[in-house]
Amino acid sequence: MSWYDNRILPRLINLACGTKPTTRQRQKIVPMASGDVLEIGFGSGLNLPFYNGDTVRRVWGLEPAEGMRRLAKQRIETSGLDVELLDAPGEDIPLENDSVDTVVVTYTLCTIEDVGTALGQVRRVLKPRGQLLFCEHGKAPDDNVHAWQQRLNPAWTKLSGGCNMHRDIPALLESSGFDIEDDNRMYIPGIKALSYNFWGVAR
């Protein structure tokens, strides 16, 4: 891993993903988590303030990037939650079948290389009555914005640690066997090519 990827990129991602609009989005879904929780793409721990300690027993934070885990440690120490970091990619979740009540994924499905395999792993570890809480950016509904997403994505992916700005998140969830129970979509404040959001609950 390069010095940029290990030292600079984690701080840039922390800033970009910690803006007021994205924070408001996190507040919409993270408090719904309960039981034993797996957060895919834990990052620097930006979701930690929004977990309800009365309903969440523990949080497994899946995060393969050393730089992001390093940034997360201080937030974990002050969170008051039982958090265990897992050094693994989304395509290889090191948990038992049917062991998780809630999976949380925020601004992460854009970066996972084999997102279909990762969502298959999510299905494997979720209990039969478990829930997937998601909030992601992705494919814009407007043709002109989507065209810009297509043009910019190759360069953007290289600069942003693998983020793809034009993935169709609901289609990915449904093709991986999830039923979306709560489906919300809109542009949030920001650069239009990066600001079309999908969030809700899937099972």
C-alpha positions as a Markdown table, in Angstrom:
| # | Residue | x | y | z |
|---|---|---|---|---|
| 1 | Met | 0.0 | 0.0 | 0.0 |
| 2 | Ser | 1.4 | 3.4 | -1.0 |
| 3 | Trp | 2.0 | 6.3 | 1.5 |
| 4 | Tyr | -0.8 | 8.2 | -0.1 |
| 5 | Asp | -3.3 | 5.3 | 0.4 |
| 6 | Asn | -2.2 | 4.7 | 4.0 |
| 7 | Arg | -1.7 | 8.2 | 5.3 |
| 8 | Ile | -3.4 | 10.8 | 3.0 |
| 9 | Leu | -6.4 | 9.1 | 1.5 |
| 10 | Pro | -7.9 | 8.0 | 4.9 |
| 11 | Arg | -8.0 | 11.6 | 6.0 |
| 12 | Leu | -9.5 | 12.9 | 2.8 |
| 13 | Ile | -12.2 | 10.2 | 2.9 |
| 14 | Asn | -12.9 | 11.1 | 6.6 |
| 15 | Leu | -13.4 | 14.7 | 5.6 |
| 16 | Ala | -15.5 | 14.0 | 2.5 |
| 17 | Cys | -17.7 | 11.5 | 4.3 |
| 18 | Gly | -18.1 | 13.7 | 7.3 |
| 19 | Thr | -19.9 | 16.7 | 5.7 |
| 20 | Lys | -23.2 | 18.0 | 7.2 |
| 21 | Pro | -25.3 | 16.5 | 4.4 |
| 22 | Thr | -23.8 | 13.0 | 4.7 |
| 23 | Thr | -24.0 | 13.2 | 8.5 |
| 24 | Arg | -27.7 | 14.0 | 8.2 |
| 25 | Gln | -28.1 | 10.9 | 6.0 |
| 26 | Arg | -26.3 | 8.7 | 8.6 |
| 27 | Gln | -28.7 | 10.0 | 11.3 |
| 28 | Lys | -31.6 | 8.6 | 9.2 |
| 29 | Ile | -30.6 | 5.0 | 9.3 |
| 30 | Val | -27.9 | 4.2 | 11.9 |
| 31 | Pro | -30.2 | 4.7 | 15.0 |
| 32 | Met | -32.4 | 1.8 | 13.6 |
| 33 | Ala | -29.7 | -0.7 | 14.2 |
| 34 | Ser | -30.2 | -3.2 | 17.0 |
| 35 | Gly | -28.7 | -6.4 | 18.5 |
| 36 | Asp | -25.4 | -7.7 | 17.1 |
| 37 | Val | -24.4 | -5.2 | 14.4 |
| 38 | Leu | -22.0 | -5.6 | 11.5 |
| 39 | Glu | -20.9 | -2.4 | 9.8 |
| 40 | Ile | -19.4 | -2.9 | 6.4 |
| 41 | Gly | -16.7 | -0.3 | 5.6 |
| 42 | Phe | -16.4 | 1.0 | 9.1 |
| 43 | Gly | -14.0 | 3.6 | 8.0 |
| 44 | Ser | -13.0 | 6.2 | 10.6 |
| 45 | Gly | -16.1 | 5.4 | 12.8 |
| 46 | Leu | -18.3 | 8.3 | 11.6 |
| 47 | Asn | -21.5 | 6.3 | 12.4 |
| 48 | Leu | -20.6 | 5.6 | 16.0 |
| 49 | Pro | -22.3 | 8.7 | 17.5 |
| 50 | Phe | -25.6 | 7.5 | 16.0 |
| 51 | Tyr | -25.9 | 4.0 | 17.4 |
| 52 | Asn | -28.4 | 3.6 | 20.2 |
| 53 | Gly | -26.5 | 2.0 | 23.1 |
| 54 | Asp | -29.8 | 0.8 | 24.6 |
| 55 | Thr | -30.6 | -1.4 | 21.6 |
| 56 | Val | -27.1 | -2.4 | 20.2 |
| 57 | Arg | -25.2 | -5.1 | 22.0 |
| 58 | Arg | -22.0 | -5.0 | 20.0 |
| 59 | Val | -20.6 | -3.6 | 16.7 |
| 60 | Trp | -18.3 | -5.5 | 14.5 |
| 61 | Gly | -16.5 | -2.9 | 12.3 |
| 62 | Leu | -15.3 | -4.5 | 9.1 |
| 63 | Glu | -12.5 | -2.3 | 7.7 |
| 64 | Pro | -9.6 | -3.6 | 5.5 |
| 65 | Ala | -7.7 | -0.3 | 5.4 |
| 66 | Glu | -5.1 | 0.1 | 8.1 |
| 67 | Gly | -5.2 | 3.9 | 7.8 |
| 68 | Met | -8.9 | 4.0 | 8.4 |
| 69 | Arg | -8.7 | 1.7 | 11.4 |
| 70 | Arg | -6.1 | 3.9 | 12.9 |
| 71 | Leu | -8.4 | 7.0 | 12.6 |
| 72 | Ala | -11.3 | 5.0 | 14.1 |
| 73 | Lys | -9.5 | 4.1 | 17.4 |
| 74 | Gln | -10.1 | 7.4 | 19.2 |
| 75 | Arg | -13.8 | 7.4 | 18.2 |
| 76 | Ile | -14.2 | 3.8 | 19.4 |
| 77 | Glu | -12.6 | 4.6 | 22.8 |
| 78 | Thr | -15.0 | 7.4 | 23.5 |
| 79 | Ser | -18.1 | 5.8 | 22.0 |
| 80 | Gly | -19.2 | 3.7 | 25.0 |
| 81 | Leu | -20.0 | 0.9 | 22.7 |
| 82 | Asp | -18.6 | -2.7 | 22.5 |
| 83 | Val | -16.8 | -2.4 | 19.1 |
| 84 | Glu | -14.5 | -5.0 | 17.5 |
| 85 | Leu | -12.6 | -4.1 | 14.4 |
| 86 | Leu | -12.3 | -6.8 | 11.7 |
| 87 | Asp | -9.4 | -6.5 | 9.3 |
| 88 | Ala | -11.1 | -8.1 | 6.3 |
| 89 | Pro | -12.8 | -7.1 | 3.0 |
| 90 | Gly | -16.5 | -7.2 | 2.4 |
| 91 | Glu | -16.0 | -10.2 | 0.1 |
| 92 | Asp | -14.8 | -12.3 | 3.0 |
| 93 | Ile | -16.6 | -11.6 | 6.2 |
| 94 | Pro | -15.1 | -13.5 | 9.1 |
| 95 | Leu | -18.3 | -14.2 | 11.0 |
| 96 | Glu | -20.5 | -17.3 | 11.4 |
| 97 | Asn | -23.7 | -17.9 | 9.3 |
| 98 | Asp | -26.9 | -16.3 | 10.7 |
| 99 | Ser | -24.9 | -14.4 | 13.4 |
| 100 | Val | -25.9 | -10.8 | 12.8 |
| 101 | Asp | -29.1 | -8.9 | 13.6 |
| 102 | Thr | -28.3 | -5.8 | 11.6 |
| 103 | Val | -25.9 | -4.9 | 8.9 |
| 104 | Val | -25.1 | -1.3 | 8.3 |
| 105 | Val | -23.5 | 0.0 | 5.1 |
| 106 | Thr | -23.0 | 3.7 | 4.5 |
| 107 | Tyr | -21.1 | 5.1 | 1.5 |
| 108 | Thr | -19.3 | 1.8 | 1.0 |
| 109 | Leu | -20.9 | -0.3 | -1.7 |
| 110 | Cys | -19.4 | 2.2 | -4.2 |
| 111 | Thr | -15.9 | 1.0 | -3.3 |
| 112 | Ile | -16.1 | -2.8 | -3.0 |
| 113 | Glu | -14.6 | -4.4 | -6.0 |
| 114 | Asp | -16.8 | -7.5 | -6.1 |
| 115 | Val | -19.9 | -6.0 | -4.6 |
| 116 | Gly | -22.1 | -9.0 | -5.6 |
| 117 | Thr | -19.9 | -11.4 | -3.6 |
| 118 | Ala | -19.9 | -9.0 | -0.7 |
| 119 | Leu | -23.7 | -8.8 | -0.6 |
| 120 | Gly | -23.8 | -12.6 | -0.8 |
| 121 | Gln | -21.6 | -12.6 | 2.4 |
| 122 | Val | -24.0 | -10.1 | 4.0 |
| 123 | Arg | -26.9 | -12.5 | 3.3 |
| 124 | Arg | -24.9 | -15.4 | 4.8 |
| 125 | Val | -24.2 | -13.7 | 8.1 |
| 126 | Leu | -27.6 | -12.0 | 8.5 |
| 127 | Lys | -30.1 | -13.9 | 10.7 |
| 128 | Pro | -33.4 | -14.8 | 8.9 |
| 129 | Arg | -35.2 | -11.9 | 10.4 |
| 130 | Gly | -32.2 | -9.5 | 10.2 |
| 131 | Gln | -32.1 | -6.2 | 8.5 |
| 132 | Leu | -29.7 | -4.4 | 6.1 |
| 133 | Leu | -29.6 | -0.6 | 6.7 |
| 134 | Phe | -28.1 | 1.2 | 3.8 |
| 135 | Cys | -27.2 | 4.7 | 2.7 |
| 136 | Glu | -25.2 | 5.1 | -0.5 |
| 137 | His | -24.6 | 7.5 | -3.3 |
| 138 | Gly | -24.8 | 6.3 | -6.9 |
| 139 | Lys | -26.5 | 6.4 | -10.3 |
| 140 | Ala | -28.3 | 9.6 | -10.9 |
| 141 | Pro | -31.8 | 9.5 | -12.5 |
| 142 | Asp | -31.1 | 12.5 | -14.8 |
| 143 | Asp | -29.5 | 11.5 | -18.1 |
| 144 | Asn | -27.1 | 14.5 | -18.2 |
| 145 | Val | -25.9 | 13.9 | -14.7 |
| 146 | His | -25.4 | 10.2 | -15.3 |
| 147 | Ala | -23.5 | 10.9 | -18.5 |
| 148 | Trp | -21.1 | 13.0 | -16.5 |
| 149 | Gln | -20.8 | 10.2 | -13.9 |
| 150 | Gln | -19.8 | 7.9 | -16.8 |
| 151 | Arg | -17.2 | 10.3 | -18.1 |
| 152 | Leu | -15.6 | 11.1 | -14.7 |
| 153 | Asn | -15.7 | 7.7 | -13.1 |
| 154 | Pro | -12.5 | 6.2 | -14.5 |
| 155 | Ala | -10.4 | 9.1 | -13.1 |
| 156 | Trp | -12.4 | 9.5 | -9.9 |
| 157 | Thr | -12.0 | 5.8 | -9.1 |
| 158 | Lys | -8.2 | 6.1 | -9.2 |
| 159 | Leu | -8.2 | 9.2 | -7.0 |
| 160 | Ser | -10.7 | 8.1 | -4.4 |
| 161 | Gly | -9.6 | 4.7 | -3.3 |
| 162 | Gly | -11.9 | 2.8 | -5.7 |
| 163 | Cys | -15.1 | 4.7 | -5.3 |
| 164 | Asn | -17.5 | 4.4 | -8.2 |
| 165 | Met | -19.9 | 7.3 | -8.6 |
| 166 | His | -22.5 | 5.6 | -10.8 |
| 167 | Arg | -23.5 | 2.2 | -9.3 |
| 168 | Asp | -27.2 | 1.4 | -9.3 |
| 169 | Ile | -27.5 | 0.5 | -5.6 |
| 170 | Pro | -31.2 | -0.7 | -5.5 |
| 171 | Ala | -30.5 | -2.9 | -8.5 |
| 172 | Leu | -27.4 | -4.4 | -6.8 |
| 173 | Leu | -29.3 | -5.2 | -3.7 |
| 174 | Glu | -32.3 | -6.8 | -5.5 |
| 175 | Ser | -30.0 | -8.8 | -7.8 |
| 176 | Ser | -28.3 | -10.2 | -4.7 |
| 177 | Gly | -31.6 | -11.4 | -3.2 |
| 178 | Phe | -32.6 | -8.5 | -1.0 |
| 179 | Asp | -36.1 | -7.1 | -0.8 |
| 180 | Ile | -36.1 | -3.4 | -0.2 |
| 181 | Glu | -38.7 | -2.5 | 2.3 |
| 182 | Asp | -38.0 | 1.2 | 2.7 |
| 183 | Asp | -36.7 | 2.9 | -0.5 |
| 184 | Asn | -35.7 | 6.6 | -0.4 |
| 185 | Arg | -33.9 | 8.5 | -3.1 |
| 186 | Met | -32.9 | 12.2 | -3.6 |
| 187 | Tyr | -30.0 | 14.5 | -4.3 |
| 188 | Ile | -28.4 | 15.8 | -1.2 |
| 189 | Pro | -26.4 | 19.1 | -1.2 |
| 190 | Gly | -23.1 | 18.7 | -3.0 |
| 191 | Ile | -21.6 | 18.0 | -6.5 |
| 192 | Lys | -24.5 | 16.4 | -8.4 |
| 193 | Ala | -22.4 | 13.6 | -9.8 |
| 194 | Leu | -21.7 | 12.5 | -6.3 |
| 195 | Ser | -24.8 | 13.5 | -4.4 |
| 196 | Tyr | -27.6 | 11.3 | -5.5 |
| 197 | Asn | -28.4 | 9.2 | -2.5 |
| 198 | Phe | -30.3 | 5.9 | -1.8 |
| 199 | Trp | -31.2 | 4.9 | 1.7 |
| 200 | Gly | -33.5 | 2.6 | 3.5 |
| 201 | Val | -34.0 | -1.0 | 4.8 |
| 202 | Ala | -33.7 | -4.3 | 3.0 |
| 203 | Arg | -34.1 | -7.8 | 4.1 |
